[in-house]
């Protein structure tokens, strides 16, 4: 049995789709599973114990005719493997086209696909109700293939070599780490950095063995620099300094993750780390931390929440995020750090 999973991006979406891989391999152990994946995310699944191979996809080259020969090469590689199943978890026109071009014996797609992608599929998963979490949407393809759905798997396997690299480079040792994720792709998903700084000051006052790891990309370096000014000895600014796999290991060793709605939040959920998730314009039922809906803080008494837009047009700009106070988040964090978390 040869299986192709098509879910090229983004980080959070690929993490959401990984349970499909885990359960396919668990219940069809003799299968060979390949993943069609955006090149920047290849390290996430490289050397994965359940994966036979990765077919890289250069998303930025899709619209460049001079690069179409490379895309053609990718399609030829897919067709040579003669897949039995091609499972499209993206559900858009582009992924539907690649699913069809892969020429698998059976093509499977999501029931709530868009942009006419359904034309590429032989089997459709049931349509899901509005607000169904992305993880459950992706898992809906498995019952129609006779694969049981359950939670008895390890979402993100241990990476001992990467963990050792983190220990060697930063020496986190035995400190109690709280990870802060102040960035987000949409500016209107970012809780104010001043609030993160106030929160940091209050969290560090709880215990002398607590330290703060500020995690993010190069785009978040200004945020990391401002937060770390609170206490340069006990705050480690990691923004723009970790690889994807190092970022995962930092989250793995953290006792608590306080985060905006961003890709690494889903890594934390997959690792079953206690989370406090700060939500503004997006819907935590559909894209919140899986299994930790109770750990989301969102101002729900505004008429525009969730607007699902990447810009704010409310009369009080970013009222949904400004309504979440540092004191409120601190009280939630205090309860978790002093009493333990229920997740």
N, C-alpha and C positions, 0 to 999 in steps of 0.2 A: 504494500500500500504506500503510494507516494502522494503527499499532501502539500499543497501550496497555500500559505496564508498571505493575504494581501492586506497590509495595514502599514503604510509607509511612514506616517507621522501623525501627530507630534509626540513629544515625550510622554505626556499624560495619556494620550490615546493608545500608544503602544503598550504602556504599562497596563492599561485597562484590558487590553486584548490578550495579555500573556496567560491568563487562566485558560483560555481556549487551547493554547499550546500545551499547557500542563495536563489538561484532562484528555486531550487527544492521545498524547504519548502514554499516559497512565493506562488508558483503556484499550489502546491499540499499540502495544509496546513494540511490535515489529515494524511499525510505520517509519518512513523516512519523511521528515517534515522540513520544508524550506520556507523562508520568510522573505517577502518582497518588501524592502526597507530602505528608507531615505538614508543616504550615505552618512550624514552626520550622526545618526543613531546606531550605526553598525556596532560600535563598542558595547552598547547595552546588551546585545544578544550574541556577540562574538563568544565562541567557546561555550555556549549554553548547552548543558548536558542533554536537553530534550530536542535540540535542533540539529539537523543534518547539515544545513547550509543556508547561506544568505544570498539573495539576489539583490545587489545594490541598485537603488534608483536615484538618479541625479535630478531632483525636482526642478532645480533652477534651469536645467537644460531642456526641459520639456518644450518650451516655446522657442527654442533656438534651432532653426533648420540645419545649421552647420553641425549640430550635435546629434541629429537624428540617426546617424549611422551607429552611434553608441547605443541609443535606445533600441535600434533594430537588433543589435548584438544581444542586449538583455532579453529581448523577446525570443530570439533564437535559442538562448540558453534555457529559458523556461520550456519551450516546446520540445527541446531535445530530452528533457527529463521525463516526458510523457506522464504527467501527473494524473492520478485517479480522481482526486478532488482538488478544486481551486475554491478557496473560501475567501470571499471579499468582505472584509470587515470595515472597509472605508465607505462603501455605498455611494460613491460619486461617479460622475461620468468617466473621469480619467481611470479610476481603479476598475470600473466596469469594462472599459476598453481593454485594459491589460488582462483582466480575467478572461475575456473572450479570446484574446490573442494567445493566451497560454495554452489553449486547445486541450484542456483537461477533459477527462471522460464525463465528469459531472461538475457543473459550476453552482456554487451555493452563495446566496446573498442575504442581506438583512431585509426584513419586511418593510422597514421605513427608509429605504434607499431614496436617493434624490437624483435629479438631473437625467432621468431616463436610464439609470444604471440597471434597472430590473430586466432590460432587454437582453442582458448578457447572462442571465441566470437560468438554470434548469430547476433549482429548488429555492424557495423563499422561506425564510424564518417567519414566524408569526409577527404581525405588526404589534408594537408595544405601546402602552398608554403614555401620554405626555408626562414627563417627570421620571420615567423609568431610568434607573442609573445606567450609564454607559456600559459598565461591566456586565450587567444583566442583559442588556441589549445584545452584546457580542456573544454571550453564553447561549442566547436563544437559538443559535444555529446548531448546537450540539444535539438536542433531542431528535431533530429530523434526520440525523445521521446515526441514531441509535447509541449515542455516547451519553452516559449519565452525567448530571451536573451536581457537584457538591463542592465543599471547601477543603477537602482533605488533600492538600498539596502545598508545597513551599513556593510562594510566588516569586521571590527573588533569591536564588541560591547564594550561599556564602561565597565570597571571593577572598580566600585567605591571603593570596599574594598582594592584592590591592589593599587589604586591611593592614598587612605588614608595611606597605609603602606609606600609608597614612600615619602609622605609629612612628615610622622612621623620620618622616618629614616634619611632623607637627608635634609629636610626643604628647598626645592627649592624656595618656596615663590613666589614672583612676579618678580623675575629676568627674563631677556630675555635670554633663553638658546639656544645655538648652539651645536648640538650633532655632535661629530666626531666619525666615525667608521673606525679606522685605520687598522683593521685586515682583513683577508680573508683566506679561506682554502688553496688556492694556493698561494705560496710565490710570484709568478710572477703576481698576481693580486693586490699586495700591493703597493700603492703609497709610495715613500720613507718617512720614519718617520720624517726625517729632514725637509721635505717639510710641513708635518702636523705641526711641531713645528713653522716654519716660518709663516705659515698661521695663526696659533693661535695668535701669537704676533700681526699680522696686524689686525685681526678681533677684538681683544680686544681693539685696539686703536680707534675703531670707536665710542664707547660709553661706559661710565662707568657702565651702567646697564647690559651690556652683560657679560655672563659667558659661560664657555665651559664645557660640559659633555662628557667625553671620555668613550665610550661604547664598550665592547668587552668581550670575554671569558677569562679564565685563561691563555690561550695560548697567549693572547695579552697584558699581564701585563707589559712586558718590554717596549712595545710601549707606553702604557698609562703612565708609569713612566717617560719616556723621554719627552713626550709632556707636561705633567703637570708641569714639571720643569720651563716652561716659566713663569707661575704665579700661585703659589700654593694657593693663596687666591681666585683666580677667575676661576681656573680649578679644576673640581672634577673628579678624576680618578675612574671610576666605573668598570674597567676591572676586571672580575672575582668576582665581588661583588654583582651582581644582579641575581635574578631568571629570568627565561624566561619572566614571566608576568611583573616583575618590569622593565625589559629592554623595554618592549612594552610601558609601561606607561611613561618612560623617553622620549621615542621618541614622544609619543603623546603630551607631554607638550613642546616640542622643537619648536622653531620658524623656524629653518633651520637645515637640516641634510646634512652633507658633508661626503661622504662615498665611500669606494671601492665597487667593485662588490661582495656583501656578503649577506647572508640571511636577516639580519636586514634591509638592504636597501629595501627589498620587504615589510617588515612591515611598513616602513615609507611611501612607495607608497600606501599601503592599507589604511593607516591613512590619506592620502592626505596631508602629510607634505611637504613643499617645499624641494626639494632635489637638491644637486649638486653631480652627480655620476661620479666617476673617473674610466674610463674603459681602459684596456690594451688589453689582448689577447682574450677577449670574445666578443660576438656579442650583442650589446645593443638592436637591433631590436627584438631579440628573448628572451633575459633575462634581459633587462634593467628595470628601474623603470617604471611600467605600468602607462600610461597616462602622463609621463613626459620625453618622449624621447628627447625633446628639452633641457632638463637640464642635459644631458650627455656630458661630455668632453672626447674626445678621439682623439688621434693623428691619422689621417686618411691617411697621405701621406707616410706611410711605406708599403713596399710590403708584409709584413707578417701579417698585421692587418686586421681582427682578425685571429689569428692562431688556436684558440680553443684548445691550448695545455697547460698542467700544468707545462711546463718548457720552458725556453727561449733558442732558438738555433740561434738567430740572431747575426750577426757579432758585433753589438753594444748591449751588454746585457741590456735588459729591456728598450730599447730606447723608446718603446711605452709609458711607464710610466714616464721616465725621461724627456720626451718632454712636459709634463704638468707642467708648472711652478707654484710656489706658488703665484706669482703675478697674473697670469691668473685666478686662482681659487678665489683669494681675490677679484678681480674686479667683478667677477660673484656674490660672496657672498655680497659684498658691495651693489650692485644693489638690491638684494633681501631684505637685512636688512634695507636699507634706503628707498626703494621705494615700497616694497611689491612684492610678487611673483605672477606670472601668471602661474597657473597649471591647 
